[in-house]
Amino acid sequence: MKDAFGTPQSLLILGGTSDIALATARRLIARRTRTVWLAGRPSQDLENAAGHLRGLGAETHTISFDALDPESHEAILGKVFAEGDIDMVLLAFGVLGDQANDERDPVAAARVAQTNYTGAVSSALVCGRALQAQGHGSLVVLSSVAAERARRSNFIYGSSKAGLDTFTQGLGDALHGTGAHVMLVRPGFVRTSMTAGLPESPLATTPEAVAAAIELGLRRRSETVWVPGALRLVMAALRHVPRAVFRRLPL
């Protein structure tokens, strides 16, 4: 169960090598999180991440998880919940893709959508049902500001996040009143290994800043968190820009 300050005692991360997820885990371990499950494709990076968290004092386990294999999600994630209650699930996996290449390769584009949306739908439903059965716990889903409006430069990625964003809002409504809490996180450009080498967008942020916003959102039981917060106002304006003007913006 969460402590008096809302810190989860147990944490399941889907996407166990995510820079944002690991920054969140470090922050929560410093606040008394004691058990962490890292779910991801088996790799040395996953094992290194687990070793790092163990060094911080958390009992850390790894479990093989593939977003592109939804048929396995119920069995794999069910094993984690069978070990004991999970106070927080952080859905942090996703791929950025290569817009120029993916426009020429529909199979590659579909893989982006399957990872970011289909895999997330399947795993989130499994976790949401488990949290509901427990009667407590939070499901935190990393979306993106890219979900707010399609941009020429990344509309394949953005459309997959838009689907995830809408799904998460609906799941939150479906679980409202059950004891399970769903929180949607919409970061802007985050300086991570996934975005290394890309030109930074205005209001760029860091994994640590996103982690801090997640922790604050958990304490407040927020439903939607923007990182940085100023993006809420920016996107409120951009949503109403006429399409003919929007397509000419350098976005």
C-alpha positions, 0 to 999 in steps of 0.5 A: 500500500501507499504510505502516508505521503502517497508513495507506492511501496511496490512498482511495476514498470512496463518498459523497464529501460525507459529513461523516464521510468527509471528516473521515476523509480529512483525518485520513488525508491528515495521516498520508500518504494521497496519493490520494483518489477521491470518488464521488458524484452530481455537484454543487458540494458534491462539487467543493468537497470535492475542492478542499478535499482538494487543498488539503491535499496529496492528489491528488483525483479525483471520479467520478459515482456513484449508489447508486440505480443499482446496474447502473452500479456495476461499470463505474464503480467498476471504472474506479477500480480500473483506475487502480491499487490502492486501499488503503481503501474507505470506504462512507459514503453514506446517507439518514436519511429522514423517519420520519413522512413515510415512513410515509405514503409507501411509495415514499419509505420504499423509497428510504431502503431502496434507498439505505442497503441495496440500493445499499450491497450492490451497491457493497460487493460490487464493491469487496470483489471488487476488494480480494480481487483485489488481495490487500490493502486495507480496506473500511470500512462506516458502519453505525449504532447504529440497526441494533442494535434497531428504534426507533419513532422511526426504524425505517425508517432503522434497518431499512435499517442493520440489513440493511447491518450483517448484510450487512457482517458476512457479507461480512467472513466471506466475505473473511476470509483473502483479504487484504481486510479488512472493518470495520464502524463503528457510530456513535451520534448524530453531529453532521453536516449530516444530523442538523442540527436534530434533538434530540441523543441521549445520547453524541452524537459528532462526525465527527472522533471517528468518523474517529479511531476509524476510523483506530485500527480500521484500525491494529488491523484491527478487525472492528467499531468502536463510536463512542463505545465506551460504546455497546457496553455500552449496546446490550448492555443494550438488546438484552435489554429486553423488547419491551413495556418497550422500546416505552415508552422515549423512544428 
